[in-house]
Amino acid sequence: MALNGGPVFKFNEAISLIVNCETQEELDRLWGRLSEGGDEKAQQCGWLKDRYGLSWQIVPAALGEMLQDKDPRKTENVMKALLQMKKIDMKALEQAYEGQSKP
């Protein structure tokens, strides 16, 4: 539930809701529904804006662990892959994490 603050108070990027997804199917479903009627220009690295202007992060549950790995090569590979995405491709992130190129 969100309170409608009227025309004076607008949603902005200062707040976003994070949804950690366990599967690509879950991620795809949420991305599809939340992005309907939203701002396509705001889609980057798993972020989107819905039709109301609210920002969402639709990300794999494992992303935090990948980005906090002690091996800087792994985290760098994941970040490079992530920066190329709008909607996240979990398999591509896993392959980047393992040092494999995307097929």
DSSP file (Angstrom, degrees, kcal/mol; ACC not computed):
  #  RESIDUE AA STRUCTURE BP1 BP2  ACC     N-H-->O    O-->H-N    N-H-->O    O-->H-N    TCO  KAPPA ALPHA  PHI   PSI    X-CA   Y-CA   Z-CA
    1    1 A M              0   0    0      0, 0.0     2,-0.4     0, 0.0     0, 0.0   0.000 360.0 360.0 360.0 141.4    0.0    0.0    0.0
    2    2 A A        -     0   0    0      2,-0.0     2,-0.4     0, 0.0     0, 0.0  -0.992 360.0-122.4-133.5 143.4    1.2    3.5   -0.7
    3    3 A L        -     0   0    0     -2,-0.4     2,-0.8     1,-0.0     0, 0.0  -0.711  22.5-129.3 -85.9 130.8   -0.3    6.8    0.3
    4    4 A N        -     0   0    0     -2,-0.4     6,-0.1     1,-0.1    -1,-0.0  -0.722  20.7-171.5 -80.9 111.8   -1.3    9.1   -2.5
    5    5 A G    >>  -     0   0    0     -2,-0.8     4,-0.6     4,-0.3     3,-0.5   0.336  36.7-126.1 -86.3   7.1    0.3   12.5   -1.6
    6    6 A G  G >4  -     0   0    0      1,-0.2     3,-0.5     2,-0.2    -1,-0.3  -0.243  51.8 -41.3  77.0-170.4   -1.5   14.3   -4.4
    7    7 A P  G 34 S+     0   0    0      0, 0.0    -1,-0.2     0, 0.0     3,-0.1   0.662 131.8  63.6 -69.9 -15.5    0.2   16.4   -7.1
    8    8 A V  G <4 S+     0   0    0     -3,-0.5     2,-0.6     1,-0.2    -2,-0.2   0.881 100.5  50.9 -76.5 -38.3    2.6   18.0   -4.5
    9    9 A F  S << S-     0   0    0     -4,-0.6    -4,-0.3    -3,-0.5     2,-0.3  -0.899  71.4-178.9-110.1 117.4    4.4   14.9   -3.5
   10   10 A K        -     0   0    0     -2,-0.6     2,-0.2    -3,-0.1    43,-0.1  -0.798  30.9-108.3-113.2 152.2    5.9   12.7   -6.3
   11   11 A F        +     0   0    0     41,-0.4     2,-0.3    -2,-0.3    43,-0.1  -0.508  45.1 170.8 -69.4 147.1    7.8    9.4   -6.2
   12   12 A N    >   -     0   0    0     -2,-0.2     3,-1.5     3,-0.1    43,-0.4  -0.899  50.3 -85.6-147.5-179.6   11.5    9.8   -7.1
   13   13 A E  T 3  S+     0   0    0     -2,-0.3    -2,-0.0     1,-0.3    41,-0.0   0.502 104.7  89.9 -71.3  -2.8   14.7    7.7   -7.1
   14   14 A A  T 3  S+     0   0    0      1,-0.1     2,-0.4     0, 0.0    -1,-0.3   0.712  96.9  35.0 -66.5 -17.4   15.4    8.6   -3.5
   15   15 A I    <   +     0   0    0     -3,-1.5    40,-0.7     2,-0.0     2,-0.3  -0.999  69.0 166.7-136.7 139.8   13.3    5.5   -2.6
   16   16 A S  E     -a   55   0A   0     -2,-0.4     2,-0.5    38,-0.1    40,-0.3  -0.984  30.8-124.4-145.8 157.1   13.0    2.2   -4.3
   17   17 A L  E     -a   56   0A   0     38,-2.2    40,-3.0    -2,-0.3     2,-0.5  -0.877  23.3-148.0-102.8 134.5   11.6   -1.2   -3.5
   18   18 A I  E     -a   57   0A   0     -2,-0.5     2,-0.5    38,-0.2    40,-0.2  -0.875  10.9-170.8-105.9 131.8   13.9   -4.2   -3.8
   19   19 A V  E     -a   58   0A   0     38,-3.2    40,-2.2    -2,-0.5     2,-0.6  -0.974  11.2-153.1-121.6 115.9   12.6   -7.7   -4.8
   20   20 A N  E     -a   59   0A   0     -2,-0.5     2,-0.4    38,-0.2    38,-0.1  -0.794  16.1-157.6 -88.7 119.4   15.1  -10.5   -4.5
   21   21 A C  E     -a   60   0A   0     38,-3.4    40,-2.7    -2,-0.6    41,-0.3  -0.782  18.5-161.2-103.5 140.7   14.1  -13.3   -7.0
   22   22 A E  S    S+     0   0    0     -2,-0.4     2,-0.3    38,-0.2    -1,-0.1   0.750  76.7  31.4 -87.8 -27.1   15.1  -16.9   -6.7
   23   23 A T  S  > S-     0   0    0      1,-0.1     4,-2.1    38,-0.0     5,-0.1  -0.890  74.7-120.9-132.0 160.2   14.5  -17.8  -10.4
   24   24 A Q  H  > S+     0   0    0     -2,-0.3     4,-3.1     1,-0.2     5,-0.2   0.856 114.3  57.9 -65.2 -35.1   14.7  -16.2  -13.8
   25   25 A E  H  > S+     0   0    0      2,-0.2     4,-2.5     1,-0.2    -1,-0.2   0.923 107.2  46.3 -62.2 -44.3   11.0  -17.0  -14.3
   26   26 A E  H  > S+     0   0    0      2,-0.2     4,-2.4     1,-0.2     5,-0.2   0.927 114.1  48.6 -62.6 -45.0   10.1  -15.0  -11.1
   27   27 A L  H  X S+     0   0    0     -4,-2.1     4,-2.7     1,-0.2     5,-0.2   0.931 112.4  48.0 -60.5 -47.5   12.3  -12.2  -12.2
   28   28 A D  H  X S+     0   0    0     -4,-3.1     4,-2.6     1,-0.2    -1,-0.2   0.906 112.1  49.6 -60.6 -43.6   10.8  -12.1  -15.8
   29   29 A R  H  X S+     0   0    0     -4,-2.5     4,-2.2    -5,-0.2     5,-0.2   0.937 114.6  42.8 -63.9 -47.7    7.3  -12.2  -14.4
   30   30 A L  H  X S+     0   0    0     -4,-2.4     4,-2.9     2,-0.2     5,-0.3   0.913 114.3  51.2 -65.9 -42.4    7.7   -9.3  -12.0
   31   31 A W  H  X S+     0   0    0     -4,-2.7     4,-2.2    -5,-0.2    -2,-0.2   0.932 111.1  49.0 -59.6 -46.4    9.7   -7.3  -14.5
   32   32 A G  H  X S+     0   0    0     -4,-2.6     4,-0.7    -5,-0.2    -1,-0.2   0.920 116.0  41.3 -60.9 -45.9    7.0   -7.7  -17.1
   33   33 A R  H  < S+     0   0    0     -4,-2.2     3,-0.5    -5,-0.2    -2,-0.2   0.924 118.4  44.1 -70.7 -44.8    4.2   -6.7  -14.8
   34   34 A L  H  < S+     0   0    0     -4,-2.9    17,-0.4     1,-0.2    -2,-0.2   0.811 111.5  52.8 -73.6 -29.2    5.9   -3.8  -13.0
   35   35 A S  H >< S+     0   0    0     -4,-2.2     3,-2.5    -5,-0.3    -1,-0.2   0.644  78.1 117.4 -82.3 -13.1    7.4   -2.3  -16.2
   36   36 A E  T 3< S-     0   0    0     -4,-0.7    15,-0.5    -3,-0.5     3,-0.1  -0.370  94.6  -2.3 -57.4 119.1    4.0   -2.2  -18.0
   37   37 A G  T 3  S+     0   0    0      1,-0.2    -1,-0.3    -2,-0.2    -2,-0.1   0.523 110.1 124.6  77.4   4.8    3.2    1.5  -18.6
   38   38 A G  S <  S-     0   0    0     -3,-2.5     2,-0.9     1,-0.1    -1,-0.2  -0.171  75.2 -75.5 -88.8-174.4    6.4    2.6  -16.9
   39   39 A D  E >   -B   49   0A   0     10,-0.6     3,-1.3    11,-0.4    10,-0.5  -0.738  35.8-166.7 -87.2 105.7    9.4    4.7  -18.0
   40   40 A E  E >  S+     0   0A   0     -2,-0.9     3,-1.4     1,-0.3    -1,-0.2   0.790  86.1  64.0 -63.9 -27.7   11.5    2.6  -20.3
   41   41 A K  E 3  S+     0   0A   0      1,-0.3    -1,-0.3    -3,-0.1    -2,-0.0   0.729  96.4  58.9 -68.0 -20.6   14.4    5.1  -20.1
   42   42 A A  E <  S+     0   0A   0     -3,-1.3     2,-0.7     7,-0.1    -1,-0.3   0.416  78.6 109.7 -88.2   1.6   14.6    4.3  -16.4
   43   43 A Q  E <   +     0   0A   0     -3,-1.4     2,-0.3    -4,-0.1     5,-0.2  -0.705  40.1 130.9 -86.5 114.0   15.4    0.6  -17.0
   44   44 A Q  E >   -B   47   0A   0      3,-1.2     3,-2.2    -2,-0.7    42,-0.3  -0.922  66.5  -5.2-161.9 133.7   19.0   -0.2  -16.1
   45   45 A C  T 3  S-     0   0    0     40,-3.0    41,-0.2    37,-0.3    42,-0.2   0.803 131.7 -44.5  55.6  36.4   20.8   -2.8  -14.1
   46   46 A G  T 3  S+     0   0    0     40,-2.9    12,-3.1     1,-0.3     2,-0.3   0.436 112.6 121.5  89.0  -1.6   17.6   -4.4  -12.7
   47   47 A W  E <   +BC  44  57A   0     -3,-2.2    -3,-1.2    10,-0.2    -1,-0.3  -0.710  32.0 164.8 -93.5 146.3   16.0   -1.0  -11.9
   48   48 A L  E     - C   0  56A   0      8,-2.1     8,-2.8    -2,-0.3     2,-0.5  -0.975  30.8-132.1-149.9 162.2   12.7    0.0  -13.4
   49   49 A K  E     -BC  39  55A   0    -10,-0.5   -10,-0.6    -2,-0.3     6,-0.2  -0.979  24.8-141.5-115.7 131.4   10.0    2.6  -12.8
   50   50 A D    >   -     0   0    0      4,-2.4     3,-2.0    -2,-0.5   -11,-0.4  -0.165  39.0 -84.1 -80.9-178.4    6.4    1.5  -12.8
   51   51 A R  T 3  S+     0   0    0    -15,-0.5    -1,-0.1   -17,-0.4   -14,-0.1   0.665 129.8  53.4 -63.3 -16.7    3.4    3.4  -14.2
   52   52 A Y  T 3  S-     0   0    0      2,-0.1   -41,-0.4     0, 0.0    -1,-0.3   0.466 119.7-106.4 -96.3  -3.4    3.2    5.5  -11.0
   53   53 A G  S <  S+     0   0    0     -3,-2.0     2,-0.4     1,-0.3    -2,-0.1   0.523  72.0 143.1  90.5   6.2    6.8    6.6  -11.1
   54   54 A L        -     0   0    0    -43,-0.1    -4,-2.4     1,-0.0     2,-0.3  -0.658  47.3-129.7 -82.0 134.0    7.9    4.3   -8.2
   55   55 A S  E     -aC  16  49A   0    -40,-0.7   -38,-2.2   -43,-0.4     2,-0.3  -0.649  25.7-173.4 -87.3 139.4   11.4    2.8   -8.6
   56   56 A W  E     -aC  17  48A   0     -8,-2.8    -8,-2.1    -2,-0.3     2,-0.5  -0.955  19.2-150.2-128.7 146.5   11.9   -1.0   -8.2
   57   57 A Q  E     -aC  18  47A   0    -40,-3.0   -38,-3.2    -2,-0.3     2,-0.8  -0.971  13.3-172.0-114.9 111.8   15.0   -3.2   -8.1
   58   58 A I  E     +a   19   0A   0    -12,-3.1    30,-0.4    -2,-0.5   -38,-0.2  -0.880  27.7 154.0-106.9 100.8   14.2   -6.6   -9.5
   59   59 A V  E     -a   20   0A   0    -40,-2.2   -38,-3.4    -2,-0.8     2,-0.1  -0.856  49.0 -93.6-132.6 157.0   17.3   -8.6   -8.8
   60   60 A P  E >   -a   21   0A   0      0, 0.0     3,-1.7     0, 0.0     4,-0.4  -0.462  33.8-126.7 -67.0 142.8   18.6  -12.1   -8.2
   61   61 A A  T 3  S+     0   0    0    -40,-2.7     3,-0.5     1,-0.3     4,-0.3   0.814 109.9  55.9 -58.5 -30.2   18.8  -13.0   -4.5
   62   62 A A  T 3> S+     0   0    0    -41,-0.3     4,-2.2     1,-0.2    -1,-0.3   0.510  79.8  92.5 -82.7  -4.5   22.4  -14.1   -5.1
   63   63 A L  H <> S+     0   0    0     -3,-1.7     4,-2.4     1,-0.2    -1,-0.2   0.900  82.3  53.6 -60.0 -42.3   23.5  -10.7   -6.5
   64   64 A G  H  > S+     0   0    0     -3,-0.5     4,-0.9    -4,-0.4    -1,-0.2   0.913 109.7  47.6 -58.3 -44.7   24.6   -9.3   -3.1
   65   65 A E  H >4 S+     0   0    0     -4,-0.3     3,-0.6     1,-0.2     4,-0.2   0.903 111.1  51.8 -64.0 -41.4   26.9  -12.3   -2.5
   66   66 A M  H >< S+     0   0    0     -4,-2.2     3,-1.0     1,-0.2    -2,-0.2   0.906 111.2  46.9 -61.6 -41.6   28.4  -12.1   -6.0
   67   67 A L  H 3< S+     0   0    0     -4,-2.4    -1,-0.2     1,-0.2    -2,-0.2   0.610 114.0  48.5 -78.8 -10.9   29.2   -8.4   -5.5
   68   68 A Q  T << S+     0   0    0     -4,-0.9    -1,-0.2    -3,-0.6    -2,-0.2   0.235  79.5 133.9-110.3  11.9   30.7   -9.0   -2.1
   69   69 A D    <   -     0   0    0     -3,-1.0     6,-0.1    -4,-0.2    -3,-0.1  -0.267  62.6-127.6 -60.8 148.5   32.9  -11.9   -3.1
   70   70 A K  S    S+     0   0    0      1,-0.1    -1,-0.1     4,-0.1     3,-0.1   0.694  92.0  84.7 -72.0 -18.6   36.5  -11.7   -1.8
   71   71 A D    >>  -     0   0    0      1,-0.2     4,-1.7     2,-0.0     3,-0.6  -0.765  67.5-159.5 -87.3 108.6   37.8  -12.3   -5.3
   72   72 A P  H 3> S+     0   0    0      0, 0.0     4,-2.2     0, 0.0     5,-0.2   0.774  88.7  61.1 -62.3 -25.8   37.9   -8.8   -7.0
   73   73 A R  H 3> S+     0   0    0      2,-0.2     4,-2.5     1,-0.2     5,-0.2   0.912 104.6  48.8 -65.5 -40.7   37.9  -10.4  -10.4
   74   74 A K  H <> S+     0   0    0     -3,-0.6     4,-2.4     2,-0.2     5,-0.2   0.944 113.2  45.5 -63.5 -48.4   34.6  -12.1   -9.8
   75   75 A T  H  X S+     0   0    0     -4,-1.7     4,-2.4     1,-0.2    -1,-0.2   0.885 113.6  50.3 -65.2 -37.1   33.0   -8.9   -8.5
   76   76 A E  H  X S+     0   0    0     -4,-2.2     4,-2.5    -5,-0.2    -1,-0.2   0.918 110.4  49.6 -65.5 -43.3   34.4   -6.9  -11.4
   77   77 A N  H  X S+     0   0    0     -4,-2.5     4,-2.1     2,-0.2    -2,-0.2   0.910 112.5  47.6 -61.5 -42.9   33.1   -9.4  -13.9
   78   78 A V  H  X S+     0   0    0     -4,-2.4     4,-2.9     2,-0.2    -2,-0.2   0.923 112.2  49.1 -65.2 -44.3   29.7   -9.4  -12.4
   79   79 A M  H  X S+     0   0    0     -4,-2.4     4,-2.3     2,-0.2    -2,-0.2   0.901 110.1  51.1 -64.4 -40.6   29.6   -5.6  -12.3
   80   80 A K  H  < S+     0   0    0     -4,-2.5     4,-0.5     2,-0.2    -1,-0.2   0.915 113.9  44.5 -61.7 -42.6   30.7   -5.3  -16.0
   81   81 A A  H >< S+     0   0    0     -4,-2.1     3,-1.2    -5,-0.2     4,-0.3   0.922 112.3  52.2 -66.7 -43.7   27.9   -7.8  -17.0
   82   82 A L  H >< S+     0   0    0     -4,-2.9     3,-1.8     1,-0.3   -37,-0.3   0.880 102.3  58.9 -60.5 -40.7   25.3   -6.0  -14.8
   83   83 A L  T 3< S+     0   0    0     -4,-2.3    -1,-0.3     1,-0.3    -2,-0.2   0.658 101.8  55.9 -66.7 -15.2   26.1   -2.6  -16.3
   84   84 A Q  T <  S+     0   0    0     -3,-1.2    -1,-0.3    -4,-0.5     2,-0.3   0.493  98.4  83.6 -90.8  -5.2   25.2   -4.0  -19.8
   85   85 A M    <   -     0   0    0     -3,-1.8   -40,-3.0    -4,-0.3     3,-0.2  -0.667  44.4-178.7-105.6 152.5   21.7   -5.1  -18.7
   86   86 A K  S    S+     0   0    0      1,-0.6   -40,-2.9   -42,-0.3     2,-0.3   0.674  91.7  25.5 -97.6 -81.5   18.3   -3.6  -18.3
   87   87 A K  S    S-     0   0    0    -42,-0.2    -1,-0.6   -44,-0.1     2,-0.2  -0.683 105.2-107.6 -78.0 137.4   16.4   -6.6  -17.1
   88   88 A I        -     0   0    0    -30,-0.4     2,-0.7    -2,-0.3     3,-0.1  -0.462  20.3-151.9 -75.9 135.1   18.8   -9.0  -15.4
   89   89 A D     >  -     0   0    0     -2,-0.2     4,-2.0     1,-0.2     5,-0.2  -0.914   8.6-164.0-102.4 103.5   19.8  -12.2  -17.0
   90   90 A M  H  > S+     0   0    0     -2,-0.7     4,-2.5     1,-0.2     5,-0.2   0.868  86.3  53.1 -61.6 -39.2   20.7  -14.5  -14.1
   91   91 A K  H  > S+     0   0    0      1,-0.2     4,-2.5     2,-0.2    -1,-0.2   0.911 108.4  50.3 -63.9 -41.7   22.5  -17.0  -16.2
   92   92 A A  H  > S+     0   0    0      2,-0.2     4,-2.2     1,-0.2    -1,-0.2   0.883 111.0  49.3 -64.6 -37.8   24.8  -14.3  -17.7
   93   93 A L  H  X S+     0   0    0     -4,-2.0     4,-2.5     2,-0.2    -2,-0.2   0.914 110.8  49.8 -66.4 -41.7   25.6  -13.0  -14.2
   94   94 A E  H  X S+     0   0    0     -4,-2.5     4,-2.0     1,-0.2    -2,-0.2   0.903 111.3  49.3 -62.7 -41.0   26.4  -16.5  -13.0
   95   95 A Q  H  <>S+     0   0    0     -4,-2.5     5,-3.3     2,-0.2     4,-0.4   0.897 111.0  49.1 -66.0 -39.7   28.7  -17.0  -16.0
   96   96 A A  H ><5S+     0   0    0     -4,-2.2     3,-1.1     3,-0.2    -2,-0.2   0.910 109.9  52.8 -63.1 -41.4   30.4  -13.7  -15.4
   97   97 A Y  H 3<5S+     0   0    0     -4,-2.5    -2,-0.2     1,-0.3    -1,-0.2   0.875 111.0  46.1 -61.6 -38.8   30.9  -14.7  -11.8
   98   98 A E  T 3<5S-     0   0    0     -4,-2.0    -1,-0.3    -5,-0.2    -2,-0.2   0.454 119.8-110.1 -85.2  -0.6   32.5  -18.0  -12.8
   99   99 A G  T < 5S+     0   0    0     -3,-1.1     2,-0.3    -4,-0.4    -3,-0.2   0.702  74.9 132.5  82.0  19.3   34.7  -16.2  -15.3
  100  100 A Q      < -     0   0    0     -5,-3.3    -1,-0.3    -6,-0.2     2,-0.2  -0.754  55.7-120.4-102.4 150.4   32.9  -17.7  -18.4
  101  101 A S        -     0   0    0     -2,-0.3    -1,-0.0    -3,-0.1    -5,-0.0  -0.555  36.7 -95.9 -84.9 156.5   31.8  -15.7  -21.4
  102  102 A K              0   0    0     -2,-0.2    -1,-0.1     1,-0.1   -10,-0.1  -0.507 360.0 360.0 -70.8 136.2   28.1  -15.6  -22.3
  103  103 A P              0   0    0      0, 0.0    -1,-0.1     0, 0.0    -2,-0.0   0.502 360.0 360.0 -66.8 360.0   27.2  -18.2  -25.0
